[in-house]
Amino acid sequence: MFSRRAVASAERAQEKETAEAGQRAQAALRLSTGRDVQYLAALALAFAENASRAQALAADLAKRFPEDTVVQFNYLPTIHAQLALSHNNSSQSIEALQATAPYDLGTEGAAGGGAFMPALHPVYVRGEAYLAGHQGNEAAVEFQKILDHRGVVLYEPIGALAHLQLGRAYAMQSDTAKARAAYQEFLTLWKDADPDIPILIAAKAEYAKLQ
């Protein structure tokens, strides 16, 4: 639970919530060092730009699970891709995620009593990397994948954030009508969110410019 909240905080944060995400990740690790918990903690720390700690956790995962397909072809590439993106290296991020395609929809995990693990994180990070690389069309394809698999995403924050990122991708392509529709969907989903969340403030400002 702590690790999932950490990822959620980090995905939507731009300032103060990154510290909260790091704290939640550390709290999760104090409760468990299981494969899935450690992955989520490392990913949260990567989103929060705590590179050294995220890299250490990734290295430990690689050492402990050298033959685990999920770790080697989903978890580790996603962590490495987010770390590359945090260092403004979108091409390296995209390259790191090439191995994840067969596993983008997630896998059965040990955490949560065998419940379906948070899925489509590789797709979300890949979409962000395309946005960072000013490849709007490619980014739109990735975020649309998330919206097309709502049953996989369930209550993960990327389900709502994908609307915002899709809007940004359309705006990058100068498709104002589709961009506005995507922003409107995101703002509707987040209408009851805390108004001071940085990404929500940014989304409202970006949407206003599309009017």
C-alpha positions as CSV (number, residue, x, y, z in Angstrom):
1,M,0.0,0.0,0.0
2,F,2.8,2.5,0.9
3,S,4.7,1.7,-2.3
4,R,1.7,2.2,-4.5
5,R,0.9,5.5,-2.7
6,A,4.5,6.5,-3.2
7,V,4.3,5.9,-7.0
8,A,1.0,7.8,-7.1
9,S,2.5,10.8,-5.3
10,A,5.6,10.8,-7.4
11,E,3.7,10.5,-10.7
12,R,1.6,13.6,-10.0
13,A,4.2,15.6,-8.1
14,Q,6.5,18.4,-9.2
15,E,7.7,19.8,-6.0
16,K,6.8,19.0,-2.4
17,E,5.1,15.7,-3.1
18,T,8.4,14.3,-4.3
19,A,9.6,14.3,-0.7
20,E,6.4,12.6,0.4
21,A,6.8,10.0,-2.3
22,G,10.4,9.2,-1.1
23,Q,9.2,8.9,2.5
24,R,6.4,6.5,1.5
25,A,8.8,4.4,-0.6
26,Q,11.2,4.1,2.4
27,A,8.2,3.2,4.7
28,A,7.2,0.5,2.2
29,L,10.7,-1.0,2.2
30,R,10.8,-1.1,6.0
31,L,7.7,-3.3,5.9
32,S,8.8,-5.6,3.0
33,T,11.7,-6.1,0.6
34,G,9.6,-8.3,-1.7
35,R,10.1,-8.1,-5.4
36,D,7.1,-6.1,-6.3
37,V,7.3,-3.7,-3.3
38,Q,10.9,-3.0,-4.0
39,Y,10.1,-2.3,-7.7
40,L,7.4,0.2,-6.8
41,A,9.6,1.9,-4.2
42,A,12.4,2.2,-6.8
43,L,10.1,3.5,-9.4
44,A,8.7,6.1,-6.9
45,L,12.2,7.2,-6.1
46,A,13.0,7.5,-9.8
47,F,9.9,9.6,-10.4
48,A,11.0,11.7,-7.4
49,E,14.5,12.1,-8.9
50,N,16.2,10.3,-6.0
51,A,18.5,8.6,-8.5
52,S,21.1,7.1,-6.2
53,R,18.6,5.3,-4.1
54,A,16.5,4.1,-7.1
55,Q,19.7,2.8,-8.8
56,A,20.7,1.0,-5.6
57,L,17.3,-0.7,-5.4
58,A,17.4,-1.6,-9.1
59,A,20.8,-3.1,-8.7
60,D,19.6,-5.2,-5.8
61,L,16.6,-6.4,-7.8
62,A,18.9,-7.4,-10.6
63,K,21.2,-9.3,-8.3
64,R,18.4,-11.1,-6.3
65,F,16.3,-12.0,-9.4
66,P,18.7,-12.6,-12.3
67,E,16.3,-15.1,-14.0
68,D,13.0,-13.4,-13.2
69,T,11.4,-12.4,-16.5
70,V,9.2,-9.7,-14.9
71,V,12.2,-8.1,-13.1
72,Q,14.5,-8.3,-16.1
73,F,12.1,-7.3,-18.9
74,N,9.6,-5.0,-17.1
75,Y,10.7,-3.7,-13.7
76,L,14.3,-2.9,-14.4
77,P,13.9,-1.3,-17.8
78,T,11.1,0.9,-16.4
79,I,13.2,2.1,-13.5
80,H,16.1,2.8,-15.8
81,A,13.9,4.6,-18.3
82,Q,12.5,6.9,-15.7
83,L,16.0,7.6,-14.4
84,A,17.1,8.5,-17.9
85,L,14.0,10.7,-18.3
86,S,14.8,12.4,-15.0
87,H,18.2,13.3,-16.5
88,N,16.5,14.7,-19.6
89,N,17.7,11.9,-21.8
90,S,14.5,10.9,-23.7
91,S,16.2,8.8,-26.3
92,Q,18.0,6.7,-23.7
93,S,14.6,6.3,-21.9
94,I,12.9,5.0,-25.0
95,E,15.8,2.7,-25.7
96,A,15.6,1.2,-22.2
97,L,11.9,0.4,-22.7
98,Q,12.4,-1.6,-25.9
99,A,12.5,-4.9,-24.0
100,T,9.3,-4.2,-22.1
101,A,6.8,-4.4,-25.0
102,P,5.7,-8.0,-24.3
103,Y,5.1,-7.2,-20.7
104,D,3.5,-3.7,-20.9
105,L,0.2,-5.0,-19.6
106,G,1.8,-6.2,-16.3
107,T,1.8,-9.5,-14.7
108,E,0.5,-11.5,-11.7
109,G,2.5,-10.3,-8.7
110,A,3.2,-11.5,-5.2
111,A,2.1,-8.3,-3.6
112,G,-1.6,-8.0,-2.7
113,G,-2.1,-11.8,-2.4
114,G,-1.5,-12.4,-6.1
115,A,-3.6,-9.4,-7.2
116,F,-2.8,-7.9,-10.6
117,M,0.2,-5.7,-10.2
118,P,0.1,-2.0,-11.3
119,A,0.4,-2.3,-15.1
120,L,1.2,0.0,-18.0
121,H,3.9,1.9,-16.2
122,P,6.3,1.1,-19.0
123,V,3.8,2.6,-21.5
124,Y,3.3,5.7,-19.4
125,V,7.0,6.3,-19.0
126,R,7.5,5.7,-22.8
127,G,4.9,8.2,-23.6
128,E,6.5,10.8,-21.3
129,A,9.8,10.1,-23.0
130,Y,8.2,10.7,-26.4
131,L,6.7,14.0,-25.1
132,A,10.1,15.0,-23.8
133,G,11.6,14.3,-27.2
134,H,8.9,16.3,-28.9
135,Q,7.4,13.3,-30.7
136,G,3.8,14.1,-30.1
137,N,2.3,11.4,-32.4
138,E,4.3,8.6,-30.8
139,A,3.4,9.9,-27.4
140,A,-0.3,10.0,-28.2
141,V,-0.2,6.3,-29.3
142,E,1.3,5.3,-25.9
143,F,-1.1,7.2,-23.7
144,Q,-4.1,6.0,-25.8
145,K,-2.9,2.4,-25.0
146,I,-3.5,3.2,-21.3
147,L,-7.0,4.6,-22.0
148,D,-7.8,1.5,-24.1
149,H,-6.9,-0.8,-21.2
150,R,-8.8,0.8,-18.3
151,G,-9.5,-2.6,-16.9
152,V,-5.8,-3.2,-16.5
153,V,-5.0,0.2,-15.0
154,L,-7.9,0.0,-12.5
155,Y,-7.3,2.8,-9.9
156,E,-3.7,3.6,-10.8
157,P,-3.2,7.4,-11.2
158,I,-1.8,6.9,-14.7
159,G,-5.4,6.1,-15.8
160,A,-6.3,9.8,-15.2
161,L,-3.0,11.3,-16.0
162,A,-3.0,9.6,-19.4
163,H,-5.8,12.0,-20.4
164,L,-3.6,15.0,-19.5
165,Q,-0.6,13.6,-21.3
166,L,-2.7,12.7,-24.3
167,G,-3.9,16.3,-24.3
168,R,-0.3,17.5,-24.3
169,A,0.6,15.1,-27.1
170,Y,-2.3,16.5,-29.2
171,A,-1.3,20.1,-28.4
172,M,2.2,19.3,-29.6
173,Q,0.7,18.2,-32.9
174,S,-1.4,21.4,-33.0
175,D,-4.6,19.4,-32.9
176,T,-6.4,21.8,-30.6
177,A,-9.8,20.1,-30.7
178,K,-8.5,16.7,-29.5
179,A,-6.2,18.4,-27.0
180,R,-9.1,20.3,-25.4
181,A,-11.2,17.2,-25.2
182,A,-8.4,15.3,-23.4
183,Y,-7.7,18.1,-21.0
184,Q,-11.4,18.4,-20.2
185,E,-11.6,14.7,-19.4
186,F,-8.6,15.0,-17.1
187,L,-10.0,18.1,-15.3
188,T,-13.4,16.4,-14.9
189,L,-11.8,13.3,-13.3
190,W,-9.7,15.5,-11.0
191,K,-12.4,18.1,-10.2
192,D,-12.4,17.1,-6.5
193,A,-8.6,16.9,-6.2
194,D,-6.7,19.2,-3.9
195,P,-6.4,22.5,-5.9
196,D,-2.7,23.0,-5.0
197,I,-1.4,19.9,-6.7
198,P,1.3,21.2,-9.1
199,I,0.3,19.1,-12.0
200,L,-3.3,20.1,-11.7
201,I,-2.3,23.8,-11.6
202,A,-0.2,23.3,-14.7
203,A,-3.0,21.4,-16.5
204,K,-5.5,24.3,-15.9
205,A,-3.0,26.8,-17.2
206,E,-2.3,24.7,-20.3
207,Y,-6.0,24.2,-20.9
208,A,-6.7,27.9,-20.7
209,K,-4.2,28.6,-23.4
210,L,-6.1,26.2,-25.7
211,Q,-9.3,28.3,-25.5
